[in-house]
Amino acid sequence: MSSEWLCSLLLLVLIALLLPSGASPCFAQTQKRRPSLGRFERCLPPEISPRETAVYGGPGKRNVTVEGVLTKLKARCSKDRLLDSKKKEIRFFKKTCWGHPPPNYLELQAEESRQLTLLKASYTVVIIECDPRIP
């Protein structure tokens, strides 16, 4: 073995040891980029994702994401609050979803309806529907 070849090998081993685990200088440009924050992500509550389905389209129609609904409302993020085009604050309401309803489901639905009515009185409300595939 030549000393030049041995130095090259040692240099490669040293580089491999210094790189974070799983990284390789040969594949440095093929690493996945971290997705950028959406326009609304900063103002969304932690339990709501901009890519979450808000409206299920049904057969032959596309689902609409939270981001799609906010775009349609011409929403904007102002001082960490979501506002619609009329500067009314936007809030989210997730409907209760269940496969087999509990015995008191009528009471639960009535309470949910009451809460939704109160929210709609003061805010623009984005309702996140249940997945219709849930039996």
C-alpha positions as CSV (number, residue, x, y, z in Angstrom):
1,M,0.0,0.0,0.0
2,S,1.2,3.4,-0.8
3,S,1.3,6.1,1.9
4,E,-0.8,8.4,-0.3
5,W,-3.6,5.8,-0.4
6,L,-3.3,5.3,3.3
7,C,-3.6,9.0,4.0
8,S,-6.7,9.2,1.8
9,L,-8.3,6.4,3.7
10,L,-7.5,7.9,7.1
11,L,-8.9,11.2,6.0
12,L,-12.2,9.5,4.9
13,V,-12.4,7.7,8.2
14,L,-11.8,10.9,10.1
15,I,-14.5,12.8,8.1
16,A,-17.0,9.9,8.7
17,L,-16.3,10.1,12.4
18,L,-16.8,13.9,12.6
19,L,-20.1,13.9,10.7
20,P,-23.4,13.5,12.6
21,S,-24.6,9.9,12.6
22,G,-26.1,8.8,9.3
23,A,-24.6,11.7,7.4
24,S,-22.2,11.2,4.5
25,P,-20.3,13.7,2.5
26,C,-21.4,12.0,-0.7
27,F,-25.1,12.3,0.1
28,A,-25.1,15.7,1.8
29,Q,-27.1,17.3,-1.0
30,T,-29.8,14.6,-1.1
31,Q,-30.9,15.2,2.5
32,K,-34.5,16.1,2.8
33,R,-35.2,19.8,3.5
34,R,-37.2,20.7,6.5
35,P,-40.6,21.9,5.4
36,S,-41.0,25.6,5.8
37,L,-43.7,27.0,8.1
38,G,-47.0,27.7,6.4
39,R,-48.4,31.2,6.5
40,F,-50.8,30.4,9.3
41,E,-48.8,27.9,11.3
42,R,-47.5,30.5,13.8
43,C,-51.1,31.5,14.7
44,L,-52.7,28.1,14.8
45,P,-53.4,26.5,18.2
46,P,-51.0,23.6,18.9
47,E,-53.7,20.9,18.4
48,I,-54.5,22.2,14.8
49,S,-52.3,21.4,11.8
50,P,-52.6,23.4,8.6
51,R,-52.5,20.1,6.7
52,E,-55.3,18.6,8.7
53,T,-58.5,17.9,6.8
54,A,-61.3,20.4,7.8
55,V,-63.9,19.4,5.2
56,Y,-64.2,16.0,3.7
57,G,-65.2,16.2,0.0
58,G,-67.0,13.0,-0.5
59,P,-67.0,10.9,-3.6
60,G,-65.4,12.7,-6.6
61,K,-64.5,15.8,-4.6
62,R,-61.3,16.7,-2.8
63,N,-60.9,17.2,0.9
64,V,-60.2,20.7,2.0
65,T,-57.4,21.3,4.6
66,V,-57.4,23.9,7.4
67,E,-54.9,25.9,5.3
68,G,-57.4,25.8,2.3
69,V,-60.3,27.0,4.5
70,L,-58.1,29.9,5.9
71,T,-57.0,30.8,2.4
72,K,-60.7,31.0,1.3
73,L,-61.5,33.2,4.3
74,K,-58.5,35.4,3.3
75,A,-57.1,34.9,6.7
76,R,-54.0,36.6,8.0
77,C,-51.8,36.3,11.0
78,S,-51.7,39.4,13.1
79,K,-50.0,39.6,16.5
80,D,-50.3,35.8,16.8
81,R,-54.1,35.9,16.1
82,L,-55.8,34.6,13.0
83,L,-58.1,37.2,11.5
84,D,-60.5,36.9,8.5
85,S,-60.8,39.5,5.8
86,K,-63.2,41.6,8.0
87,K,-60.7,41.5,10.9
88,K,-62.8,39.2,12.9
89,E,-60.8,36.6,14.9
90,I,-60.9,33.0,13.7
91,R,-61.4,30.1,16.1
92,F,-61.5,26.4,15.5
93,F,-64.1,23.9,16.6
94,K,-63.5,20.1,16.4
95,K,-66.7,18.1,16.2
96,T,-66.9,15.1,18.5
97,C,-66.3,11.9,16.5
98,W,-67.2,8.4,17.7
99,G,-67.8,5.1,16.1
100,H,-70.5,3.8,18.4
101,P,-72.1,6.7,20.3
102,P,-72.3,6.6,24.1
103,P,-75.7,6.2,25.8
104,N,-75.9,10.0,26.5
105,Y,-74.9,11.1,23.0
106,L,-78.0,13.3,22.5
107,E,-77.0,15.4,25.6
108,L,-73.4,15.6,24.3
109,Q,-74.6,16.7,20.9
110,A,-76.8,19.4,22.5
111,E,-73.9,20.7,24.6
112,E,-71.6,20.7,21.5
113,S,-74.3,22.6,19.6
114,R,-74.6,25.2,22.4
115,Q,-70.9,25.7,22.5
116,L,-70.7,26.2,18.8
117,T,-73.5,28.7,18.8
118,L,-71.7,30.7,21.5
119,L,-68.4,30.7,19.5
120,K,-70.2,31.8,16.3
121,A,-71.6,34.8,18.1
122,S,-68.2,36.3,18.6
123,Y,-65.8,34.7,16.1
124,T,-65.5,33.3,12.6
125,V,-65.5,29.6,13.3
126,V,-63.7,26.9,11.2
127,I,-65.5,23.6,12.0
128,I,-63.3,20.6,11.6
129,E,-65.6,17.7,10.6
130,C,-65.4,14.1,11.5
131,D,-64.0,11.6,9.0
132,P,-67.1,10.1,7.3
133,R,-65.2,6.7,7.0
134,I,-65.7,6.3,10.8
135,P,-68.7,3.9,11.1
